[in-house]
């Protein structure tokens, strides 16, 4: 039992702090991406009544712009993770008949499994699956349209801004793979 708890210590020092330039680009890129999604959200809500801005995009912005080298933040993971998780979440919501606790447990867990199987693991996808079940009538009324907007559309916008902003510094590159 002692060796089990010894694992809790970790084996490596924490990574170094990000440089000032990296911090600046992360702040700028995430602000631009979320501002663009937010502005388009207001337009979409006024015209089509479809939301575009959702909380999981805050987590995506932190990861994409704060850790652009991570495999979890590459375009296939950002877009695929949200789309896969939204599909799972909506399906589970429909199958569980709105039983929130069971739906959340199943949706998040199954979304993680399917993201792993499809090579699209993106941690905010878990929040997307959660939101699909617990998001209330405004989300549930969208049905599978939730996959297209906000999930697919917003994640495409996030990646598009990342492609532009994260490639401005000469020493930085995004993405590393599609």
C-alpha positions as CSV (number, residue, x, y, z in Angstrom):
1,X,0.0,0.0,0.0
2,X,2.9,2.3,0.7
3,X,4.1,2.2,-2.9
4,X,0.6,3.2,-4.1
5,X,0.6,6.4,-2.1
6,X,4.3,7.2,-3.0
7,X,3.0,7.7,-6.6
8,X,1.2,10.8,-5.4
9,X,4.5,12.6,-5.0
10,X,5.1,12.9,-8.7
11,X,8.4,12.3,-10.4
12,X,9.3,15.5,-12.2
13,X,9.6,19.2,-11.4
14,X,6.8,21.5,-12.6
15,X,7.3,23.0,-16.1
16,X,8.9,26.4,-16.4
17,X,6.7,29.5,-16.4
18,X,5.6,30.7,-19.8
19,X,7.6,33.6,-21.3
20,X,6.1,37.1,-21.4
21,X,5.7,36.9,-25.2
22,X,3.8,33.6,-24.9
23,X,1.6,35.1,-22.3
24,X,0.9,38.1,-24.5
25,X,0.0,36.0,-27.5
26,X,-2.2,33.7,-25.4
27,X,-4.1,36.6,-23.9
28,X,-4.5,38.3,-27.3
29,X,-5.5,35.2,-29.2
30,X,-8.0,34.0,-26.6
31,X,-9.6,37.5,-26.4
32,X,-9.9,37.8,-30.1
33,X,-11.4,34.3,-30.5
34,X,-13.9,34.7,-27.7
35,X,-14.8,38.2,-28.8
36,X,-15.4,37.0,-32.4
37,X,-17.5,34.1,-31.2
38,X,-19.4,36.4,-28.8
39,X,-20.2,39.0,-31.4
40,X,-21.4,36.3,-33.9
41,X,-23.4,34.8,-31.0
42,X,-25.4,38.1,-30.7
43,X,-26.0,38.1,-34.5
44,X,-27.0,34.5,-34.6
45,X,-29.3,34.8,-31.6
46,X,-31.0,37.8,-33.2
47,X,-31.4,36.3,-36.6
48,X,-31.7,32.5,-36.3
49,X,-32.2,32.1,-32.5
50,X,-29.2,29.8,-32.4
51,X,-26.5,30.3,-29.7
52,X,-22.9,30.3,-30.5
53,X,-21.1,31.2,-27.3
54,X,-20.8,28.5,-24.6
55,X,-18.8,28.0,-21.5
56,X,-16.7,25.1,-22.8
57,X,-15.1,27.5,-25.3
58,X,-13.5,29.3,-22.4
59,X,-11.7,26.1,-21.5
60,X,-10.8,25.5,-25.1
61,X,-9.4,29.0,-25.4
62,X,-7.2,28.5,-22.3
63,X,-5.9,25.3,-23.8
64,X,-5.5,26.3,-27.4
65,X,-3.8,29.6,-26.7
66,X,-2.0,28.6,-23.5
67,X,-0.7,25.2,-24.6
68,X,-0.7,25.3,-28.5
69,X,1.9,22.5,-28.7
70,X,-0.3,20.0,-26.8
71,X,-1.8,17.2,-28.8
72,X,-5.1,18.0,-27.1
73,X,-5.2,21.4,-28.7
74,X,-4.6,20.6,-32.3
75,X,-7.5,21.3,-34.8
76,X,-8.8,17.7,-35.1
77,X,-9.0,17.6,-31.3
78,X,-10.6,20.9,-30.7
79,X,-13.2,20.5,-33.5
80,X,-13.6,16.8,-33.3
81,X,-13.7,16.8,-29.5
82,X,-16.6,19.2,-29.3
83,X,-18.5,17.6,-32.2
84,X,-18.2,14.1,-30.9
85,X,-19.1,15.2,-27.4
86,X,-22.1,17.1,-28.5
87,X,-23.4,14.1,-30.5
88,X,-22.9,11.9,-27.5
89,X,-24.5,14.4,-25.1
90,X,-27.6,15.0,-27.2
91,X,-28.1,11.3,-27.9
92,X,-27.7,10.4,-24.2
93,X,-30.1,13.2,-23.2
94,X,-32.7,11.8,-25.6
95,X,-32.1,8.2,-24.5
96,X,-32.3,8.9,-20.7
97,X,-35.4,11.0,-21.0
98,X,-34.0,13.9,-19.2
99,X,-32.7,12.1,-16.1
100,X,-30.0,14.6,-15.4
101,X,-27.6,12.8,-13.1
102,X,-27.6,9.5,-15.1
103,X,-27.4,11.5,-18.3
104,X,-24.5,13.6,-17.2
105,X,-22.6,10.5,-16.0
106,X,-23.2,8.6,-19.2
107,X,-22.7,11.5,-21.6
108,X,-19.4,12.7,-20.2
109,X,-18.0,9.2,-19.7
110,X,-19.1,8.0,-23.2
111,X,-17.8,11.2,-24.8
112,X,-14.4,10.6,-23.2
113,X,-14.4,7.1,-24.5
114,X,-15.4,8.1,-28.0
115,X,-12.9,10.9,-28.2
116,X,-10.2,8.5,-27.2
117,X,-11.3,6.0,-29.8
118,X,-11.5,8.6,-32.5
119,X,-8.2,10.4,-31.6
120,X,-10.0,13.6,-30.8
121,X,-9.5,14.0,-27.1
122,X,-10.1,17.6,-26.0
123,X,-10.9,18.0,-22.3
124,X,-13.5,20.8,-22.8
125,X,-15.4,18.2,-24.8
126,X,-16.4,16.7,-21.5
127,X,-18.0,20.0,-20.6
128,X,-19.8,20.0,-24.0
129,X,-21.3,16.6,-23.3
130,X,-22.3,17.8,-19.8
131,X,-23.9,20.9,-21.2
132,X,-25.9,18.9,-23.8
133,X,-27.6,17.1,-21.0
134,X,-27.8,19.8,-18.3
135,X,-28.0,22.9,-20.4
136,X,-31.8,23.3,-20.0
137,X,-34.5,24.0,-22.5
138,X,-32.4,26.5,-24.6
139,X,-30.0,23.7,-25.4
140,X,-32.5,20.8,-25.5
141,X,-34.7,22.6,-28.0
142,X,-31.9,22.7,-30.5
143,X,-31.6,18.9,-30.6
144,X,-28.9,17.9,-32.9
145,X,-28.6,21.4,-34.2
146,X,-26.5,21.9,-31.0
147,X,-23.7,19.9,-32.8
148,X,-23.6,22.4,-35.6
149,X,-24.1,25.6,-33.6
150,X,-22.5,26.3,-31.2
151,X,-20.2,23.3,-31.2
152,X,-18.9,22.9,-34.7
153,X,-19.1,26.6,-35.7
154,X,-17.6,27.9,-32.5
155,X,-14.7,25.4,-32.6
156,X,-14.0,26.2,-36.2
157,X,-13.8,29.9,-35.3
158,X,-11.5,29.1,-32.4
159,X,-9.1,27.2,-34.6
160,X,-9.2,29.8,-37.4
161,X,-8.2,32.6,-34.9
162,X,-5.5,30.3,-33.5
163,X,-4.1,29.6,-37.0
164,X,-3.8,33.4,-37.6
165,X,-2.6,34.6,-34.2
166,X,-0.4,31.7,-33.1
167,X,1.6,31.9,-36.3
168,X,2.5,35.6,-36.0
169,X,5.5,35.1,-33.7
170,X,8.4,33.7,-35.8
171,X,9.3,31.1,-33.2
172,X,5.8,29.8,-32.7
173,X,3.9,27.3,-34.9
174,X,0.3,26.1,-34.9
175,X,-0.9,23.4,-35.6
176,X,1.5,20.5,-35.3
177,X,-0.9,18.1,-37.0
178,X,-4.5,18.0,-38.3
